[in-house]
Amino acid sequence: MIAKHQVLVSPQVSGRIISLNIEEGRRVIKGDILAEVERTEYQADTEQTRGILMRNKAELAELETGARPQEIAGAIADLQEQEEVVSQLESQFIRLKEALKTNSISMTEYEQSQSSFFSTRKRVEKLRQSLNMMQEGPRKERIDMAKAAVIQAEANLAKSVWRLENCTLRAPISGTILKKNAEEGNLVNPVAFSGSTSVCDIADLSDLEIDLNIQERDVSKVYVNQPCEVRSEAYPKRVYKGTVSRLMPIADRAKGAVPVRVAVRVPDDEQGVYLKPEMSAIVVFFSSPSPSQ
């Protein structure tokens, strides 16, 4: 006898179990909390990625909005101020250049005036270019990069939230806890737990199947939905109705038989009481016309 729906409940994240609510024989409802894994690290990761996302969104908004009118007005004022300065320096440079021809000034004074004029003129050109860029707004490529950074941060946040939520281990199905495989304080690792062990085993004991072999010479008498009666060897006086749920697609050559599954529905108040997984059972098949005939 086997449970049709049996789940090995394994953690999705690694860490230390700080709370355990698992006991053999306890019935649980889908979504019930079974265990809690230490979440400090996952909480910190979530807050960090949320902060990065907020920063990236702010940077994108700044690029898409562009410069403020006050910033543009300030840049225009700086440019105009430097243009007036360069005009004065140009006039001074021209006068000193003429004075140099008559040896009225020294070469040092001339070179200083020349340097001030040229450097200020370059500064004006740089301010003019900066103003043009400010008025045109940021390049499309920079905006696209900022959008990509937001998408990446959103993905990282979703992953962090998923890990944080999975620090709470919940029952994946409604059923009965068959086996407890961990204790409070144990370290869990989803890689180590994959396919080999689990925190606990849960099965729906209201939906059981009898796994039996029918000899090849008799298998023609068995068909899907055929009515049956099921008794456990431990409680032979308790009779349960069953039906053939499936004939397995491959035979057992060594036994000369075909595996057959018989489904049994167990009342809620008798789950795990008289019929238990791995118990032996006696099945009686009833003859009736096949639906195909």
Buried (B, 14 or more C-beta within 10 A) or exposed (E): BEBBBBBBBBBBBBBEBBEBBBEEEBBBEEEEEBBBBBBEBBBEBBEEBBEBBEEBBEBBEEBEEBBEEEEBEBBBEBBEEBBEBBBEBBEEBEEBEEBBEEEEBEEEEBEEBBEBBBEBBEBBEEBBEEBEEBEEBBEEEEBEBBBEBBEEBBEBBEEBBEBBBBBBBBBBBBBBBBBBBBEEEEEBEEEEBEEEEBBBBBBBBBBBBBEBBBEBEEBEEBBBEBBBBBBBEEEEEEEBEBBBBEBEEEBEEEEEBBBBBBBBEBEEEEBBEBBBBEBEBEBEBEEEEEEEE
